[in-house]
């Protein structure tokens, strides 16, 4: 049986979230948001920055992707 993973359960384990922004083909601005827990879940060995850029490159495989920014959010609610 597969264990169902919910957003709230991921936040309990590791509350940090990232946003990576990039420019595609010098025209289109895009961004991705993901939890740090995703890096562990998919056994990704790189940094959050590289993970975000890899996600964007997967969406635009034949494009030039240029890094714009990275943001880190602490989703701990007091």
FIZA-266671 format. One record per atom (N, C-alpha, C): residue in three letters; atom name; x, z, y. Coordinates in nm, 2 decimals, decimal comma, always signed. Last residue first. Layout:
BEGIN
     r    a        u        w        v
   Ala   CA        X        Z        Y
...
//
This chain:
BEGIN
     r    a        u        w        v
   Unk    N    +0,36    +1,37    +3,01
   Unk   CA    +0,36    +1,52    +3,02
   Unk    C    +0,22    +1,57    +3,05
   Unk    N    +0,46    +1,11    +2,82
   Unk   CA    +0,35    +1,16    +2,91
   Unk    C    +0,35    +1,31    +2,90
   Unk    N    +0,72    +0,89    +2,80
   Unk   CA    +0,68    +1,02    +2,77
   Unk    C    +0,57    +1,07    +2,87
   Unk    N    +0,82    +0,64    +2,83
   Unk   CA    +0,68    +0,65    +2,81
   Unk    C    +0,63    +0,79    +2,77
   Unk    N    +1,05    +0,51    +3,03
   Unk   CA    +1,03    +0,63    +2,95
   Unk    C    +0,88    +0,66    +2,94
   Unk    N    +1,17    +0,18    +3,04
   Unk   CA    +1,06    +0,27    +3,08
   Unk    C    +1,06    +0,39    +2,98
   Unk    N    +1,40    -0,04    +3,18
   Unk   CA    +1,37    +0,06    +3,08
   Unk    C    +1,27    +0,16    +3,13
   Unk    N    +1,45    -0,38    +3,24
   Unk   CA    +1,40    -0,25    +3,29
   Unk    C    +1,38    -0,17    +3,16
   Unk    N    +1,65    -0,65    +3,34
   Unk   CA    +1,61    -0,56    +3,23
   Unk    C    +1,56    -0,43    +3,29
   Unk    N    +1,66    -1,00    +3,45
   Unk   CA    +1,66    -0,85    +3,47
   Unk    C    +1,62    -0,78    +3,34
   Unk    N    +1,74    -1,27    +3,39
   Unk   CA    +1,71    -1,22    +3,53
   Unk    C    +1,72    -1,07    +3,54
   Unk    N    +1,92    -1,50    +3,19
   Unk   CA    +1,88    -1,36    +3,21
   Unk    C    +1,85    -1,34    +3,36
   Unk    N    +1,80    -1,82    +3,10
   Unk   CA    +1,89    -1,74    +3,18
   Unk    C    +1,84    -1,60    +3,21
   Unk    N    +1,78    -2,06    +2,86
   Unk   CA    +1,72    -1,93    +2,90
   Unk    C    +1,83    -1,85    +2,98
   Unk    N    +1,70    -2,39    +2,81
   Unk   CA    +1,81    -2,30    +2,86
   Unk    C    +1,74    -2,17    +2,91
   Unk    N    +1,52    -2,48    +2,51
   Unk   CA    +1,54    -2,46    +2,65
   Unk    C    +1,66    -2,38    +2,68
   Unk    N    +1,44    -2,50    +2,25
   Unk   CA    +1,52    -2,61    +2,30
   Unk    C    +1,55    -2,60    +2,45
   Unk    N    +1,28    -2,27    +2,20
   Unk   CA    +1,40    -2,30    +2,12
   Unk    C    +1,49    -2,41    +2,18
   Unk    N    +1,11    -2,06    +2,32
   Unk   CA    +1,15    -2,18    +2,39
   Unk    C    +1,28    -2,23    +2,32
   Unk    N    +1,07    -1,84    +2,16
   Unk   CA    +0,95    -1,90    +2,21
   Unk    C    +0,99    -2,04    +2,28
   Unk    N    +1,34    -1,77    +2,11
   Unk   CA    +1,25    -1,81    +2,00
   Unk    C    +1,13    -1,88    +2,04
   Unk    N    +1,41    -1,68    +2,36
   Unk   CA    +1,47    -1,81    +2,31
   Unk    C    +1,39    -1,86    +2,19
   Unk    N    +1,27    -1,44    +2,37
   Unk   CA    +1,24    -1,55    +2,46
   Unk    C    +1,29    -1,68    +2,41
   Unk    N    +1,41    -1,30    +2,17
   Unk   CA    +1,26    -1,32    +2,16
   Unk    C    +1,22    -1,44    +2,25
   Unk    N    +1,67    -1,29    +2,28
   Unk   CA    +1,64    -1,36    +2,15
   Unk    C    +1,49    -1,39    +2,13
   Unk    N    +1,62    -1,13    +2,50
   Unk   CA    +1,66    -1,27    +2,52
   Unk    C    +1,64    -1,35    +2,39
   Unk    N    +1,57    -0,89    +2,37
   Unk   CA    +1,47    -0,95    +2,45
   Unk    C    +1,50    -1,10    +2,48
   Unk    N    +1,81    -0,85    +2,23
   Unk   CA    +1,69    -0,86    +2,16
   Unk    C    +1,58    -0,93    +2,24
   Unk    N    +1,99    -0,82    +2,45
   Unk   CA    +2,00    -0,94    +2,36
   Unk    C    +1,87    -0,96    +2,27
   Unk    N    +1,89    -0,58    +2,55
   Unk   CA    +1,90    -0,70    +2,63
   Unk    C    +1,90    -0,82    +2,54
   Unk    N    +1,92    -0,39    +2,34
   Unk   CA    +1,78    -0,43    +2,39
   Unk    C    +1,78    -0,56    +2,47
   Unk    N    +2,19    -0,52    +2,13
   Unk   CA    +2,13    -0,44    +2,24
   Unk    C    +1,99    -0,48    +2,27
   Unk    N    +2,19    -0,56    +1,77
   Unk   CA    +2,23    -0,58    +1,90
   Unk    C    +2,17    -0,49    +2,00
   Unk    N    +2,07    -0,52    +1,52
   Unk   CA    +2,20    -0,45    +1,55
   Unk    C    +2,25    -0,47    +1,69
   Unk    N    +1,76    -0,45    +1,39
   Unk   CA    +1,84    -0,54    +1,49
   Unk    C    +1,96    -0,46    +1,53
   Unk    N    +1,57    -0,37    +1,21
   Unk   CA    +1,71    -0,35    +1,18
   Unk    C    +1,80    -0,44    +1,27
   Unk    N    +1,31    -0,36    +1,28
   Unk   CA    +1,35    -0,49    +1,24
   Unk    C    +1,50    -0,49    +1,21
   Unk    N    +1,29    -0,09    +1,36
   Unk   CA    +1,20    -0,14    +1,26
   Unk    C    +1,25    -0,28    +1,20
   Unk    N    +1,48    -0,07    +1,57
   Unk   CA    +1,50    +0,00    +1,44
   Unk    C    +1,42    -0,06    +1,33
   Unk    N    +1,36    -0,23    +1,76
   Unk   CA    +1,50    -0,26    +1,72
   Unk    C    +1,53    -0,20    +1,58
   Unk    N    +1,11    -0,10    +1,79
   Unk   CA    +1,12    -0,24    +1,72
   Unk    C    +1,26    -0,27    +1,68
   Unk    N    +1,17    +0,12    +1,93
   Unk   CA    +1,15    +0,14    +1,79
   Unk    C    +1,15    +0,00    +1,72
   Unk    N    +1,17    +0,04    +2,19
   Unk   CA    +1,30    +0,05    +2,13
   Unk    C    +1,29    +0,07    +1,97
   Unk    N    +0,92    -0,21    +2,24
   Unk   CA    +0,96    -0,07    +2,22
   Unk    C    +1,10    -0,07    +2,16
   Unk    N    +0,89    -0,47    +2,49
   Unk   CA    +0,89    -0,42    +2,35
   Unk    C    +0,94    -0,28    +2,35
   Unk    N    +0,81    -0,76    +2,67
   Unk   CA    +0,81    -0,61    +2,67
   Unk    C    +0,81    -0,57    +2,52
   Unk    N    +0,94    -1,04    +2,85
   Unk   CA    +0,89    -0,98    +2,72
   Unk    C    +0,90    -0,83    +2,73
   Unk    N    +0,88    -1,30    +3,08
   Unk   CA    +0,93    -1,17    +3,05
   Unk    C    +0,87    -1,13    +2,91
   Unk    N    +0,96    -1,59    +3,29
   Unk   CA    +0,89    -1,52    +3,18
   Unk    C    +0,95    -1,38    +3,16
   Unk    N    +0,95    -1,87    +3,50
   Unk   CA    +0,98    -1,73    +3,49
   Unk    C    +0,90    -1,67    +3,38
   Unk    N    +1,07    -2,20    +3,50
   Unk   CA    +0,97    -2,11    +3,45
   Unk    C    +1,02    -1,96    +3,44
   Unk    N    +1,32    -2,31    +3,59
   Unk   CA    +1,19    -2,33    +3,66
   Unk    C    +1,10    -2,22    +3,62
   Unk    N    +1,55    -2,33    +3,44
   Unk   CA    +1,57    -2,32    +3,59
   Unk    C    +1,43    -2,33    +3,66
   Unk    N    +1,47    -2,30    +3,17
   Unk   CA    +1,50    -2,43    +3,23
   Unk    C    +1,50    -2,44    +3,38
   Unk    N    +1,34    -1,99    +3,24
   Unk   CA    +1,35    -2,09    +3,14
   Unk    C    +1,37    -2,23    +3,21
   Unk    N    +1,46    -1,67    +3,32
   Unk   CA    +1,42    -1,80    +3,37
   Unk    C    +1,44    -1,91    +3,26
   Unk    N    +1,35    -1,34    +3,23
   Unk   CA    +1,44    -1,46    +3,22
   Unk    C    +1,38    -1,58    +3,29
   Unk    N    +1,34    -0,99    +3,16
   Unk   CA    +1,29    -1,11    +3,24
   Unk    C    +1,40    -1,22    +3,23
   Unk    N    +1,24    -0,74    +2,95
   Unk   CA    +1,35    -0,83    +2,98
   Unk    C    +1,29    -0,95    +3,05
   Unk    N    +1,16    -0,41    +2,92
   Unk   CA    +1,11    -0,53    +2,97
   Unk    C    +1,23    -0,62    +3,01
   Unk    N    +1,12    -0,14    +2,68
   Unk   CA    +1,20    -0,23    +2,76
   Unk    C    +1,12    -0,35    +2,81
   Unk    N    +1,05    +0,20    +2,62
   Unk   CA    +1,01    +0,06    +2,62
   Unk    C    +1,09    -0,02    +2,72
   Unk    N    +1,08    +0,50    +2,43
   Unk   CA    +1,14    +0,41    +2,53
   Unk    C    +1,09    +0,26    +2,51
   Unk    N    +1,00    +0,69    +2,25
   Unk   CA    +0,91    +0,65    +2,35
   Unk    C    +0,96    +0,55    +2,45
   Unk    N    +0,99    +0,73    +1,92
   Unk   CA    +1,09    +0,69    +2,02
   Unk    C    +1,01    +0,62    +2,14
   Unk    N    +0,78    +0,86    +1,79
   Unk   CA    +0,91    +0,86    +1,73
   Unk    C    +1,02    +0,82    +1,84
   Unk    N    +0,56    +0,83    +1,95
   Unk   CA    +0,59    +0,97    +1,91
   Unk    C    +0,74    +0,97    +1,86
   Unk    N    +0,53    +0,56    +1,97
   Unk   CA    +0,57    +0,63    +2,09
   Unk    C    +0,62    +0,77    +2,06
   Unk    N    +0,44    +0,49    +1,72
   Unk   CA    +0,58    +0,45    +1,76
   Unk    C    +0,62    +0,53    +1,88
   Unk    N    +0,19    +0,60    +1,73
   Unk   CA    +0,28    +0,66    +1,64
   Unk    C    +0,43    +0,61    +1,67
   Unk    N    +0,07    +0,43    +1,92
   Unk   CA    +0,09    +0,57    +1,95
   Unk    C    +0,19    +0,64    +1,86
   Unk    N    +0,07    +0,18    +1,79
   Unk   CA    +0,15    +0,20    +1,91
   Unk    C    +0,17    +0,34    +1,94
   Unk    N    +0,09    +0,22    +1,43
   Unk   CA    +0,01    +0,21    +1,55
   Unk    C    +0,11    +0,23    +1,67
   Unk    N    +0,11    +0,08    +1,12
   Unk   CA    +0,18    +0,13    +1,23
   Unk    C    +0,10    +0,11    +1,35
   Unk    N    +0,01    +0,15    +0,79
   Unk   CA    -0,04    +0,09    +0,92
   Unk    C    +0,04    +0,16    +1,03
   Unk    N    +0,19    +0,08    +0,50
   Unk   CA    +0,15    +0,18    +0,60
   Unk    C    +0,12    +0,11    +0,73
   Unk    N    +0,06    -0,08    +0,22
   Unk   CA    +0,14    -0,10    +0,34
   Unk    C    +0,09    +0,01    +0,44
   Unk    N    +0,08    +0,00    -0,12
   Unk   CA    +0,00    +0,00    +0,00
   Unk    C    +0,09    +0,00    +0,12
//
